């Protein structure tokens, strides 16, 4: 994009908020540094990073409106990202000035007993000296493991602190936690407090004073997110007990190796960190901690123009990967035909390499792959298929979640559903927080039948009522598909959940070309059925009819 990059008002506001958050953590961050962090957080104009020129202008605007109050500190790479234990002492004054409310458990004694896998997970964590990561498929109840750990620590007089990536997820945790354990506004011995990762990165965050003999616990939900460049600053070195929770312990960069492995004292395996405990679909299904589910892979076809654009981006992706592969070496190097996840992870490793050709090839691998993802996520035939499903009555009487990649696609999906008289709500990163909560409530309470979202719905929203999910967005990693499937497999008597994955025929998404291979291998042992609709099905109407025929009958 040219230097005089134009950004939309919505993106501008997101960029301002993102820059303000970064400067609170790193007051001296350069425009280049901020650009990289914003891109990682998904703040872009389309597929392009926010230009450094725009970032400099927005920084000036921020200084003019609200001068930075954060204390400047060194950003030397030799300084650990983990929050030092001594920070608790320096923030004691701030902590005393904060209003701290502690609520008593509302019904802990009446809560059902933990599942057997949850008991086993806690036992493994305790055997690892109360430091480790529990990996469990989304929907199986990994939050209960965190709550049981918090109950144990708070009963012994310790402080339990939970970090989550979003305020929406924080609200979900508070709703669940109040039934089990005392919940405090701020870190307090004898209670659990819940905060976003961004809040924990601030210099004035009131970590509890260290006290000899007291055991404090730090829980990090969606712990794979801690592997980013910003969030590791929220890892508190004063926590004697440490518990990470995730559905898939994977990233496309070295963040897990750099931050998660050392903090949670994990072993490094051939394919990444080895979790302390791991729950898959087969055991979760046999113990009935998730509902029965089926997965349907449905074909979608590129238009002539989309095919041409796809061929160009694919050639760029393939050529740049071959260049990067031939020019680099080292431990963990993927094979030439490895998965896209491993290729991207390798490319991220050389994204800032001193060698100009290597650096250029690495960046082109990432850029061209993202271009492929955007194209496959916004295919006209995928949108047409959703519209035909709605028109056919296939969504009637169901609770449906639709996953898109970008906000404009989300809006088109919502409009298509409403045109077919399906009451749909949408939530994006730009949705006001109060409005977001209201729309989630509408879906849960039955006032809306469909929920459309780009990325926001991937993590942290529990919808036990939902029984159908449609993934329109391209599949960049196993993790995203696991997260999306998890939104609909919360157990409910007699429920058969259906996950429909729309893929572009003849592309990296196509199962015939290895698309979603890792996800398919993971879910097959625990699914009732994994169904591949034939790619010979052409029009959206024909494909929609085939999907409708496979959906379970709606009661009543």
Backbone torsions as a table, in degrees:
resi	resn	phi	psi	omega
1	UNK	NA	143.7	-177.7
2	UNK	-63.9	164.9	-178.6
3	UNK	-57.9	-43.2	179.7
4	UNK	-80.7	59.1	-179.0
5	UNK	-63.6	132.0	175.9
6	UNK	-101.0	128.7	179.3
7	UNK	-118.4	147.2	-178.3
8	UNK	-69.8	158.9	178.0
9	UNK	-56.5	-39.6	-179.2
10	UNK	-64.9	-44.9	178.8
11	UNK	-65.3	-37.9	178.8
12	UNK	-58.4	-45.0	-179.9
13	UNK	-66.1	-39.6	177.4
14	UNK	-63.2	-40.7	-179.7
15	UNK	-65.5	-41.5	179.2
16	UNK	-61.3	-46.7	-180.0
17	UNK	-63.5	-40.2	-179.7
18	UNK	-66.1	-42.6	179.7
19	UNK	-64.8	-41.5	179.0
20	UNK	-60.2	-42.2	-179.8
21	UNK	-66.2	-40.3	179.6
22	UNK	-65.6	-42.8	-178.0
23	UNK	-67.8	-24.9	175.7
24	UNK	-68.3	-32.3	179.8
25	UNK	-87.7	-41.3	-179.0
26	UNK	-130.4	83.5	-176.3
27	UNK	-56.7	-27.4	-176.6
28	UNK	-101.2	15.8	-179.0
29	UNK	-59.1	134.5	179.2
30	UNK	-78.3	168.3	178.2
31	UNK	-62.9	-36.6	178.8
32	UNK	-65.0	-43.0	178.6
33	UNK	-63.2	-45.7	180.0
34	UNK	-63.4	-40.0	179.7
35	UNK	-58.7	-43.9	-179.4
36	UNK	-66.2	-41.6	-178.9
37	UNK	-69.1	-38.3	177.8
38	UNK	-65.0	-41.6	-179.6
39	UNK	-62.6	-41.2	179.1
40	UNK	-64.7	-33.6	178.9
41	UNK	-80.4	-0.3	177.3
42	UNK	86.2	11.8	179.1
43	UNK	-89.4	99.9	-178.5
44	UNK	-141.1	166.1	169.9
45	UNK	-102.4	98.5	-172.2
46	UNK	67.8	-125.0	179.0
47	UNK	-96.7	3.3	-175.6
48	UNK	-100.2	144.4	173.4
49	UNK	-66.3	153.7	173.4
50	UNK	-66.3	129.7	-175.2
51	UNK	-66.3	152.9	179.5
52	UNK	-64.4	-32.4	177.1
53	UNK	-61.7	-45.2	177.0
54	UNK	-62.8	-40.3	-179.4
55	UNK	-62.6	-42.1	179.1
56	UNK	-63.0	-41.0	179.3
57	UNK	-65.7	-41.5	-179.6
58	UNK	-68.8	-33.6	175.7
59	UNK	-63.3	-42.2	177.7
60	UNK	-62.2	-41.6	179.6
61	UNK	-63.3	-41.8	178.7
62	UNK	-63.1	-41.7	179.9
63	UNK	-65.6	-33.5	-179.4
64	UNK	-73.1	-33.1	-177.0
65	UNK	-88.8	-45.6	-176.1
66	UNK	-144.1	91.2	-177.4
67	UNK	-54.9	141.4	-178.3
68	UNK	-62.8	134.7	179.7
69	UNK	-108.2	-8.2	-176.9
70	UNK	-68.2	146.0	179.0
71	UNK	-77.9	131.2	-179.6
72	UNK	-66.2	143.0	178.1
73	UNK	-146.4	161.9	-177.6
74	UNK	-67.3	144.3	176.3
75	UNK	-116.0	27.3	-179.9
76	UNK	-59.5	138.4	-179.2
77	UNK	-67.5	-15.6	178.9
78	UNK	-79.3	-12.8	180.0
79	UNK	-85.4	129.1	-177.3
80	UNK	-65.6	145.4	179.8
81	UNK	-73.9	-26.3	-178.6
82	UNK	-60.2	137.8	179.0
83	UNK	-68.0	121.3	-178.4
84	UNK	-62.0	150.3	178.6
85	UNK	-62.9	-29.7	-178.1
86	UNK	-66.1	-16.9	179.8
87	UNK	-58.8	-29.2	-178.9
88	UNK	-59.5	-37.5	-179.0
89	UNK	-67.9	-43.3	-175.2
90	UNK	-70.5	-21.1	-177.5
91	UNK	-99.0	5.3	-176.2
92	UNK	-59.3	-40.0	-179.7
93	UNK	-63.3	-42.0	178.7
94	UNK	-63.4	-38.0	-177.2
95	UNK	-63.5	-38.8	-177.9
96	UNK	-67.5	-26.5	-178.3
97	UNK	-83.8	-7.0	-177.1
98	UNK	-91.2	142.9	174.6
99	UNK	-77.4	122.5	-175.4
100	UNK	-121.2	106.7	179.1
101	UNK	-98.9	135.3	177.2
102	UNK	-119.0	120.7	179.2
103	UNK	-99.2	147.0	178.4
104	UNK	-85.1	153.9	178.2
105	UNK	-58.9	138.1	-176.9
106	UNK	-88.9	-19.1	-178.4
107	UNK	-172.6	39.3	-178.0
108	UNK	-59.2	-36.6	-176.0
109	UNK	-68.9	-23.2	-176.6
110	UNK	-95.4	0.1	-177.7
111	UNK	-74.2	147.0	179.1
112	UNK	-64.2	156.7	179.3
113	UNK	-67.5	153.3	177.9
114	UNK	-63.1	153.4	172.6
115	UNK	-66.3	161.6	-178.9
116	UNK	-61.0	-39.4	-178.6
117	UNK	-65.6	-33.9	179.0
118	UNK	-66.9	-38.8	176.5
119	UNK	-63.6	-44.4	179.5
120	UNK	-64.4	-38.4	179.7
121	UNK	-63.7	-43.9	178.3
122	UNK	-63.2	-39.1	179.7
123	UNK	-63.6	-42.0	178.4
124	UNK	-64.4	-41.0	179.7
125	UNK	-64.3	-43.4	178.8
126	UNK	-65.1	-37.9	178.6
127	UNK	-65.5	-24.8	178.2
128	UNK	-89.4	23.6	178.6
129	UNK	64.1	36.5	175.4
130	UNK	62.5	31.4	177.3
131	UNK	-138.5	119.9	179.3
132	UNK	168.6	-174.9	-178.4
133	UNK	-128.1	130.9	175.0
134	UNK	-101.4	120.1	176.0
135	UNK	-103.6	121.6	-179.9
136	UNK	-145.5	137.3	-177.1
137	UNK	-55.0	144.1	178.8
138	UNK	-60.1	133.3	178.2
139	UNK	102.9	-12.0	-176.1
140	UNK	-87.8	-12.4	177.1
141	UNK	102.7	38.3	-179.5
142	UNK	-68.0	-22.3	178.7
143	UNK	-62.9	-29.8	178.9
144	UNK	-64.1	-32.4	176.6
145	UNK	-62.2	-44.1	178.2
146	UNK	-64.0	-40.7	-179.6
147	UNK	-65.9	-41.1	179.0
148	UNK	-64.7	-38.2	176.8
149	UNK	-64.5	-41.0	179.2
150	UNK	-65.8	-39.8	178.1
151	UNK	-58.8	-46.5	-178.3
152	UNK	-61.0	-45.1	-176.9
153	UNK	-70.6	-44.7	-176.6
154	UNK	-68.7	-33.8	177.0
155	UNK	-64.2	-29.0	178.3
156	UNK	-86.1	3.6	177.1
157	UNK	92.5	5.9	179.6
158	UNK	-88.7	165.8	176.4
159	UNK	-93.9	134.6	174.9
160	UNK	-112.4	126.5	-177.0
161	UNK	-123.7	127.3	-178.8
162	UNK	-114.4	129.5	177.2
163	UNK	-111.6	134.8	179.2
164	UNK	-133.2	158.1	-176.5
165	UNK	-75.9	-26.7	-174.4
166	UNK	-133.1	157.2	177.7
167	UNK	-68.1	-30.3	177.7
168	UNK	-63.6	-42.6	177.8
169	UNK	-68.9	-35.0	176.1
170	UNK	-61.0	-41.8	177.6
171	UNK	-62.3	-41.3	179.2
172	UNK	-61.3	-45.5	179.7
173	UNK	-63.5	-43.6	-179.7
174	UNK	-61.2	-40.9	179.4
175	UNK	-59.2	-43.0	-178.0
176	UNK	-78.6	-39.0	-172.8
177	UNK	-68.5	-31.9	-176.5
178	UNK	-62.6	-16.4	178.1
179	UNK	-81.1	-20.0	-170.3
180	UNK	-112.4	-36.2	-164.8
181	UNK	-145.9	151.3	173.4
182	UNK	-59.0	132.7	-178.3
183	UNK	-116.2	125.5	-178.1
184	UNK	-109.8	156.4	177.3
185	UNK	-68.6	-39.4	-178.4
186	UNK	-129.7	160.8	-178.4
187	UNK	-51.0	125.5	-174.5
188	UNK	-147.7	132.4	174.7
189	UNK	-56.6	134.6	178.7
190	UNK	88.4	6.1	-178.4
191	UNK	-148.1	163.5	175.0
192	UNK	-101.8	132.5	173.2
193	UNK	-120.6	146.5	-171.8
194	UNK	-123.7	128.6	-173.9
195	UNK	-143.0	157.5	172.7
196	UNK	-77.7	157.1	177.7
197	UNK	-61.5	-35.9	179.9
198	UNK	-61.6	-41.5	-179.9
199	UNK	-64.4	-39.3	-177.9
200	UNK	-70.4	-17.3	179.5
201	UNK	-81.5	-12.4	-177.2
202	UNK	-73.3	146.2	-178.3
203	UNK	-63.7	-28.6	-176.6
204	UNK	-95.5	14.1	178.5
205	UNK	-64.0	130.2	-172.1
206	UNK	-83.4	70.2	174.9
207	UNK	-60.3	145.4	-177.7
208	UNK	-67.9	148.8	175.2
209	UNK	-63.2	140.4	179.0
210	UNK	-72.9	137.0	-178.4
211	UNK	-133.1	126.9	-176.2
212	UNK	-58.6	130.4	176.5
213	UNK	91.5	-17.4	-179.1
214	UNK	-88.8	136.7	-179.8
215	UNK	-102.2	119.7	178.7
216	UNK	-108.8	149.9	-174.7
217	UNK	-121.1	132.5	170.4
218	UNK	-113.6	119.7	176.4
219	UNK	-106.1	133.5	176.4
220	UNK	-121.0	110.4	177.0
221	UNK	-85.4	149.8	-172.6
222	UNK	52.2	53.0	-169.7
223	UNK	-63.4	-20.2	176.9
224	UNK	-62.1	-23.7	179.7
225	UNK	-70.6	-22.3	179.3
226	UNK	-65.9	-16.2	-179.5
227	UNK	-71.3	-5.3	179.5
228	UNK	-70.7	178.9	-177.0
229	UNK	-78.5	-27.0	-175.7
230	UNK	-88.2	-52.7	-167.1
231	UNK	-63.1	-27.3	179.2
232	UNK	-56.6	-19.0	178.8
233	UNK	-67.5	-14.0	178.0
234	UNK	-90.2	1.9	178.4
235	UNK	-81.2	117.7	-173.1
236	UNK	-90.8	119.3	-178.7
237	UNK	-69.7	-16.2	-178.4
238	UNK	-78.3	-8.8	-178.0
239	UNK	-77.5	119.3	177.4
240	UNK	-77.5	-30.9	178.0
241	UNK	-108.8	134.0	-176.2
242	UNK	-139.1	126.9	-177.9
243	UNK	-134.6	121.5	175.0
244	UNK	-104.0	143.2	179.0
245	UNK	-126.0	135.8	178.9
246	UNK	-162.2	158.7	174.0
247	UNK	-88.5	-35.6	179.0
248	UNK	-143.3	115.8	-178.1
249	UNK	-84.5	75.8	-178.7
250	UNK	-149.5	152.1	175.0
251	UNK	-147.2	164.1	178.7
252	UNK	-96.4	16.8	175.6
253	UNK	-138.6	-166.2	-176.4
254	UNK	-95.1	16.4	-175.7
255	UNK	-60.0	-36.1	179.6
256	UNK	-67.3	-44.2	179.8
257	UNK	-65.8	-36.3	-176.2
258	UNK	-77.6	-33.8	-170.6
259	UNK	-124.5	-47.8	-173.9
260	UNK	-71.4	-46.3	-179.1
261	UNK	-58.1	-50.6	-178.2
262	UNK	-67.8	-39.1	-176.1
263	UNK	-70.2	-40.3	-178.2
264	UNK	-98.7	7.7	173.6
265	UNK	53.8	50.5	179.6
266	UNK	-91.8	160.8	173.9
267	UNK	-87.8	146.5	177.8
268	UNK	-93.8	119.4	178.7
269	UNK	-98.5	-176.7	-178.5
270	UNK	-62.7	-37.3	-177.6
271	UNK	-107.3	21.1	179.1
272	UNK	122.6	-167.4	-178.1
273	UNK	-61.9	146.0	177.7
274	UNK	-99.0	114.8	-178.4
275	UNK	-65.2	154.7	178.2
276	UNK	-66.8	-35.5	176.7
277	UNK	-144.5	143.7	-176.3
278	UNK	-135.9	122.8	177.2
279	UNK	-112.2	124.0	178.4
280	UNK	-105.5	-179.4	-176.7
281	UNK	-66.2	-35.4	-175.5
282	UNK	-62.9	-51.1	-180.0
283	UNK	-67.8	-41.2	179.8
284	UNK	-59.7	-39.4	178.9
285	UNK	-69.8	-41.9	-178.5
286	UNK	-66.8	-30.2	178.3
287	UNK	-91.6	3.2	177.3
288	UNK	56.6	37.6	173.9
289	UNK	-88.3	-9.0	172.7
290	UNK	-131.3	161.9	177.9
291	UNK	-79.1	165.9	170.9
292	UNK	-64.1	147.4	179.3
293	UNK	-149.4	154.8	172.9
294	UNK	-127.4	150.7	179.8
295	UNK	-119.6	128.0	179.6
296	UNK	-116.9	121.5	173.2
297	UNK	-95.6	116.1	-175.3
298	UNK	-112.2	131.2	-176.6
299	UNK	-77.8	148.4	171.3
300	UNK	-136.5	147.7	-172.1
301	UNK	-114.3	137.1	177.9
302	UNK	-70.8	143.8	172.5
303	UNK	-76.1	167.5	178.5
304	UNK	-54.5	-43.3	179.4
305	UNK	-67.8	-41.9	178.4
306	UNK	-62.7	-37.3	178.7
307	UNK	-63.3	-40.8	179.6
308	UNK	-65.8	-45.8	179.4
309	UNK	-64.8	-37.4	179.7
310	UNK	-64.7	-43.1	-179.8
311	UNK	-61.4	-39.4	179.9
312	UNK	-66.7	-46.8	-179.3
313	UNK	-67.2	-37.3	179.9
314	UNK	-65.8	-39.4	177.7
315	UNK	-64.3	-42.5	178.6
316	UNK	-62.1	-42.8	179.7
317	UNK	-64.0	-47.5	-177.5
318	UNK	-65.9	-46.0	-178.3
319	UNK	-65.2	-43.3	-179.3
320	UNK	-67.1	-34.6	178.4
321	UNK	-68.6	-40.0	177.9
322	UNK	-62.2	-40.5	178.1
323	UNK	-63.9	-47.9	-179.7
324	UNK	-62.3	-41.6	-178.1
325	UNK	-63.8	-39.7	-177.7
326	UNK	-75.8	-25.3	-174.8
327	UNK	-97.1	-3.7	-175.1
328	UNK	-126.2	160.8	177.5
329	UNK	-154.1	170.1	178.3
330	UNK	139.1	172.8	-178.4
331	UNK	-64.6	134.8	177.0
332	UNK	84.8	10.5	-179.1
333	UNK	-63.8	126.2	-179.7
334	UNK	-70.4	159.4	173.6
335	UNK	-72.9	166.6	-177.4
336	UNK	-60.8	-33.3	-178.7
337	UNK	-106.8	27.9	-177.7
338	UNK	-69.5	177.5	-178.9
339	UNK	-69.0	157.7	179.3
340	UNK	-60.9	-36.7	179.9
341	UNK	-59.0	-46.8	-179.1
342	UNK	-70.0	-34.1	177.1
343	UNK	-64.7	-43.8	-179.6
344	UNK	-66.1	-37.5	178.7
345	UNK	-63.2	-41.6	178.8
346	UNK	-66.8	-41.0	179.5
347	UNK	-63.5	-40.4	179.1
348	UNK	-61.6	-31.5	-179.9
349	UNK	-64.2	-30.2	-177.1
350	UNK	-111.1	18.2	-176.3
351	UNK	-63.1	-26.8	-179.9
352	UNK	-122.8	30.6	-178.5
353	UNK	-63.7	150.4	-179.4
354	UNK	-69.7	-29.1	178.9
355	UNK	-73.6	121.4	-174.4
356	UNK	-61.3	-41.0	-178.5
357	UNK	-68.4	-42.6	178.9
358	UNK	-64.0	-45.9	179.8
359	UNK	-60.6	-43.9	-179.6
360	UNK	-64.1	-41.6	179.7
361	UNK	-65.3	-42.0	-179.7
362	UNK	-62.2	-44.6	-178.9
363	UNK	-68.3	-33.9	179.7
364	UNK	-71.8	-32.8	175.0
365	UNK	-58.6	-48.6	-177.8
366	UNK	-67.4	-45.9	-177.1
367	UNK	-63.4	-45.7	-177.1
368	UNK	-70.7	-34.3	176.7
369	UNK	-66.1	-41.6	177.3
370	UNK	-63.5	-36.9	177.6
371	UNK	-64.4	-39.5	176.2
372	UNK	-62.6	-42.7	-179.6
373	UNK	-62.4	-43.3	179.3
374	UNK	-63.0	-44.4	-179.4
375	UNK	-61.3	-46.4	-176.5
376	UNK	-71.3	-24.0	180.0
377	UNK	-80.9	-20.7	-174.7
378	UNK	-114.4	21.4	179.2
379	UNK	-60.5	137.4	179.1
380	UNK	-62.2	-34.5	-177.6
381	UNK	-69.9	-29.0	177.2
382	UNK	-68.6	-44.4	177.9
383	UNK	-64.2	-40.0	178.2
384	UNK	-63.1	-36.3	179.0
385	UNK	-65.3	-42.8	177.6
386	UNK	-62.0	-42.7	179.5
387	UNK	-61.4	-43.1	179.7
388	UNK	-67.1	-36.4	176.5
389	UNK	-60.8	-43.2	-180.0
390	UNK	-66.3	-44.2	-179.5
391	UNK	-63.4	-32.5	-176.5
392	UNK	-74.5	-10.9	-177.4
393	UNK	86.7	6.5	-178.0
394	UNK	-63.9	-26.3	-177.7
395	UNK	-91.1	-7.6	-177.1
396	UNK	-64.6	129.9	178.9
397	UNK	79.9	6.4	180.0
398	UNK	-114.8	164.6	173.4
399	UNK	-111.3	109.2	-169.3
400	UNK	-114.3	134.8	173.7
401	UNK	-113.4	132.5	179.7
402	UNK	-120.0	127.9	-177.5
403	UNK	-105.4	121.8	175.8
404	UNK	-115.2	172.7	178.4
405	UNK	-96.7	-37.4	-175.8
406	UNK	-124.3	158.7	-176.1
407	UNK	-65.2	-37.3	-178.2
408	UNK	-66.4	-33.3	175.7
409	UNK	-69.2	-39.8	176.5
410	UNK	-56.2	-45.5	-178.7
411	UNK	-64.2	-41.7	177.8
412	UNK	-62.8	-40.3	178.9
413	UNK	-63.6	-46.1	179.8
414	UNK	-60.9	-42.8	179.4
415	UNK	-63.4	-40.7	179.7
416	UNK	-65.3	-38.8	179.1
417	UNK	-66.8	-45.4	-179.5
418	UNK	-65.1	-34.7	177.5
419	UNK	-62.9	-28.7	178.3
420	UNK	-93.3	13.8	177.2
421	UNK	64.9	35.4	170.7
422	UNK	-102.7	120.7	-178.5
423	UNK	-71.8	107.0	-174.5
424	UNK	-121.1	145.0	173.0
425	UNK	-121.0	156.2	179.9
426	UNK	-132.0	147.2	178.9
427	UNK	-138.3	128.1	176.5
428	UNK	-130.6	179.6	178.0
429	UNK	-64.0	-20.8	-179.1
430	UNK	-88.5	-8.3	-179.1
431	UNK	-69.9	131.4	177.0
432	UNK	-54.7	143.3	-173.7
433	UNK	-58.4	-44.1	179.7
434	UNK	-65.9	-39.8	178.9
435	UNK	-66.6	-37.7	178.9
436	UNK	-61.6	-46.0	179.2
437	UNK	-62.3	-39.2	-179.5
438	UNK	-65.6	-40.9	-178.8
439	UNK	-70.4	-37.1	174.4
440	UNK	-61.8	-42.4	179.3
441	UNK	-63.5	-40.3	179.1
442	UNK	-60.7	-40.9	-179.8
443	UNK	-68.7	-43.4	-179.4
444	UNK	-65.7	-37.4	-175.9
445	UNK	-83.2	-4.0	177.2
446	UNK	91.8	3.2	177.5
447	UNK	-74.4	-22.4	176.1
448	UNK	-124.6	144.2	-177.5
449	UNK	-100.5	-16.2	-178.3
450	UNK	-138.3	146.4	-177.4
451	UNK	-130.6	118.6	-177.8
452	UNK	-113.5	136.1	-176.1
453	UNK	-158.2	141.2	169.5
454	UNK	-98.4	115.5	174.3
455	UNK	69.8	-42.2	-175.4
456	UNK	-56.7	-37.3	-177.8
457	UNK	-80.7	-7.3	-176.6
458	UNK	-66.2	-37.6	-175.2
459	UNK	-129.8	137.6	163.5
460	UNK	87.5	0.0	177.6
461	UNK	-109.5	122.7	180.0
462	UNK	-95.3	123.4	178.6
463	UNK	-128.7	77.6	-179.6
464	UNK	-59.5	-25.1	-177.2
465	UNK	-75.2	-24.5	-174.6
466	UNK	-69.5	137.9	179.4
467	UNK	-129.9	-1.8	178.6
468	UNK	-139.3	131.0	175.7
469	UNK	-129.2	140.8	178.9
470	UNK	-126.0	118.7	-180.0
471	UNK	-95.7	106.1	178.3
472	UNK	-90.9	-35.9	-179.6
473	UNK	-63.6	149.3	179.0
474	UNK	-66.1	157.5	-177.5
475	UNK	-98.3	106.7	179.7
476	UNK	-92.1	-23.0	-178.4
477	UNK	-154.7	158.5	174.4
478	UNK	-58.1	-36.5	-176.0
479	UNK	-57.2	-43.8	-177.6
480	UNK	-64.2	-40.8	179.2
481	UNK	-67.6	-38.6	177.4
482	UNK	-62.6	-43.3	178.9
483	UNK	-62.3	-43.7	-177.5
484	UNK	-68.1	-44.0	176.4
485	UNK	-59.9	-38.4	-177.9
486	UNK	-62.6	-21.6	179.6
487	UNK	-68.2	-18.5	-174.3
488	UNK	-119.8	1.7	-176.4
489	UNK	-107.3	18.0	171.1
490	UNK	-60.3	133.0	-172.4
491	UNK	-65.0	141.4	175.6
492	UNK	-155.5	136.3	-176.0
493	UNK	-53.0	129.5	175.6
494	UNK	74.3	8.4	-175.0
495	UNK	-83.5	133.4	168.9
496	UNK	-120.7	105.0	-178.4
497	UNK	-81.7	145.9	179.4
498	UNK	-124.9	126.9	178.3
499	UNK	-113.1	114.8	-179.7
500	UNK	-102.3	120.0	178.5
501	UNK	-106.8	113.5	177.5
502	UNK	-85.8	126.2	-179.3
503	UNK	-127.5	151.5	179.3
504	UNK	-86.9	118.9	-178.8
505	UNK	-60.8	133.8	176.4
506	UNK	80.5	10.9	-179.3
507	UNK	-116.6	-175.0	177.7
508	UNK	-62.7	-18.5	178.5
509	UNK	-78.6	-22.4	-172.1
510	UNK	-67.2	123.1	177.2
511	UNK	-56.3	-29.1	178.8
512	UNK	-66.3	-19.7	178.2
513	UNK	-109.4	17.6	177.7
514	UNK	91.3	8.4	179.2
515	UNK	-62.5	135.9	179.0
516	UNK	55.8	28.7	-177.1
517	UNK	-57.7	-47.7	-177.5
518	UNK	-64.6	-39.7	178.9
519	UNK	-65.6	-43.8	-179.5
520	UNK	-61.6	-42.1	179.0
521	UNK	-65.7	-33.6	-177.8
522	UNK	-72.0	-43.5	-172.6
523	UNK	-87.7	-23.0	-173.4
524	UNK	-55.0	-44.1	-178.8
525	UNK	-63.9	-24.1	-176.1
526	UNK	-106.4	-7.1	-176.9
527	UNK	-87.6	152.7	174.2
528	UNK	-68.4	-38.5	179.0
529	UNK	-160.5	142.0	173.3
530	UNK	-116.0	113.4	-169.4
531	UNK	-113.1	130.1	174.6
532	UNK	-109.7	110.6	174.7
533	UNK	-71.9	139.4	-175.5
534	UNK	-64.4	137.5	178.9
535	UNK	-67.0	-9.6	177.7
536	UNK	-70.8	-17.2	173.6
537	UNK	-65.6	127.9	-171.0
538	UNK	-103.3	-72.2	-172.4
539	UNK	-73.8	152.9	177.5
540	UNK	-54.0	-37.7	-179.1
541	UNK	-64.3	-41.9	-179.7
542	UNK	-66.7	-42.2	-179.2
543	UNK	-69.4	-40.7	178.5
544	UNK	-60.4	-40.4	179.1
545	UNK	-63.6	-38.2	179.6
546	UNK	-67.2	-39.5	177.7
547	UNK	-66.3	-45.7	-178.8
548	UNK	-57.1	-39.3	-178.8
549	UNK	-65.4	-22.6	-177.9
550	UNK	-93.5	-10.6	-178.7
551	UNK	-75.9	141.1	178.1
552	UNK	-63.8	151.8	179.8
553	UNK	-66.0	142.5	179.3
554	UNK	-85.0	130.2	179.7
555	UNK	-67.5	140.4	176.5
556	UNK	80.1	NA	NA
